[in-house]
Structures are given as structure tokens and as C-alpha cells.
Amino acid sequence: MKIALLMENSQAGKNSIVLNELEAVVKPLGHEVFNVGMSDENDHHLTYIHLGIQASLLLGTKAVDFVVAGCGTGQGAMMSLNAHADVLCGYCLEPTDAFLFNQVNNGNAISLAFAKGFGWGAELNIRYIFEKAFTTGDRGNGYPLDRAEPQQKNAGILNEVKAAVAKGSLVDSLKALDQDLVRTAAGGARFQKAFFDNCQNADVASYIKSLLG
């Protein structure tokens, strides 16, 4: 699995903590991590709005399989990511959230709070969230198991609703946005490497190349 970590300006100083906990959990499983958001306060400037665009580009082109994002409360990043058709982002404050999102909703992104409640033992909480998100076996099995069938059905319906509401291609959706937002979202060197090395949609790759110049 390819996993992208996206962090924005307000919490960029915690990137090394979050990255360390994520890699400690997923690298032994053979997963690959792309740290494509901000790595510190002096890095390529991103807001949670840009994180949604990044997630759309990465997930919509199958450059990565899963996105870990967040902001101060985690709410803004979650809303920003869920605004895009190819992203189904859950909100995780504790390990149980990650487990239930994994089993019930089976989405492709999670948003964490990196300021609210981020106190003593915060790095342990993040590690346990990642453990429940990535080490609990097959996704979408349902919980409790006797509710698996309706939960799987509803998760599929939600994906159909998002696809129907989106209307049009990923390129069309991106072109409908302020192009400066998209250009900034795609402007970081680490993001570009992860995206262009793994993008499976030639039309989107061509559009981003033309936008960046």
C-alpha cells in the first residue's frame, strides 16, 4: 500500500512526530509512506484547502492508496478532503474511530487533530490510531459482524452518490477550482515526485504539468 501524509501550515512543526509514528506502524507491513505535505513551518506553504486538492490528485489518479491528513482540530481537513469525489475521509480522534472507519466505512483517508487534545502521550494515541487503521486485517468486514451486509451496502451507495454528485472528470473538477489553489497544492517538490512517479492518469498528469509550467 502507498500511503501519503499531508500536513498543513498550522501543525507543520509536528510533522516529524506524526511521520515517525506512521512509519513505525506501516513500514514493517511493507507499506510505503510519502511525506508530501509540509515538513516544517518553512516548507512549501499549504492550508487544509490545499490538502483536499492534494488528496484528490493522489487518490483520484491511484498515485497512492490511502491518505493521512489533519489540521488543528482535524475538522477542516476532513471537510476539505471530503469535498472531492475520489476521497472518502473519516475523522479519527482515538484508535476506536480508526478501527470502526476501517471496518464500517472502508474509506481511503483519515483526518486527525494535531492541536486539539494533543498533549501528554499524544504520540502514543497517534500510533494506536495508525495501528487500528492499518493492521486490523481486511477492510470493510463490518462491526459488529452481524451488521456487515447492510454496512457494506451503504458504503457502496455512498461511493455511488459521490460519483453522481461530482459529474465530470477529475481534470474538469480541478479546472473548475481557482487555478492558483491547484498550482500551490501541486507545487511542492516532494508532492510532485510522489505524484508524477505513481500517477496512473495521463490526462491529469498532463494537466498538472501544464499548470506548473
PEBEL-V145374 format. One record per residue. N is the residue number from 1. BURIAL is 1 if it has 24 or more other ideal C-beta (glycine too) atoms within 12 Angstrom, else 0. Layout:
BEGIN
n=<N;N>
burial=<BURIAL;BURIAL>
END
This chain:
BEGIN
n=<1;2;3;4;5;6;7;8;9;10;11;12;13;14;15;16;17;18;19;20;21;22;23;24;25;26;27;28;29;30;31;32;33;34;35;36;37;38;39;40;41;42;43;44;45;46;47;48;49;50;51;52;53;54;55;56;57;58;59;60;61;62;63;64;65;66;67;68;69;70;71;72;73;74;75;76;77;78;79;80;81;82;83;84;85;86;87;88;89;90;91;92;93;94;95;96;97;98;99;100;101;102;103;104;105;106;107;108;109;110;111;112;113;114;115;116;117;118;119;120;121;122;123;124;125;126;127;128;129;130;131;132;133;134;135;136;137;138;139;140;141;142;143;144;145;146;147;148;149;150;151;152;153;154;155;156;157;158;159;160;161;162;163;164;165;166;167;168;169;170;171;172;173;174;175;176;177;178;179;180;181;182;183;184;185;186;187;188;189;190;191;192;193;194;195;196;197;198;199;200;201;202;203;204;205;206;207;208;209;210;211;212;213>
burial=<1;1;1;1;1;1;1;1;1;1;1;1;0;1;1;0;1;1;1;0;1;1;1;0;1;1;0;0;0;0;1;0;1;1;1;1;1;1;1;0;0;0;1;1;0;1;1;1;1;1;1;1;1;1;1;1;1;1;1;1;1;0;1;1;1;1;1;1;1;1;1;1;0;1;1;1;1;1;0;1;1;1;1;1;1;1;1;1;1;1;1;1;1;1;1;0;1;1;1;1;1;1;1;1;1;1;1;1;1;1;1;1;1;1;1;0;0;1;0;0;0;1;1;0;1;1;1;1;1;1;1;1;1;1;1;1;0;0;1;1;0;1;1;0;0;0;0;0;0;0;1;0;0;0;1;0;0;1;0;0;0;1;0;0;0;0;0;0;0;1;1;0;1;1;0;0;1;0;0;0;1;1;1;1;1;1;1;1;0;1;1;1;0;1;1;1;0;1;1;0;1;0;0;1;1;0;1;1;0;0;1;0;0>
END
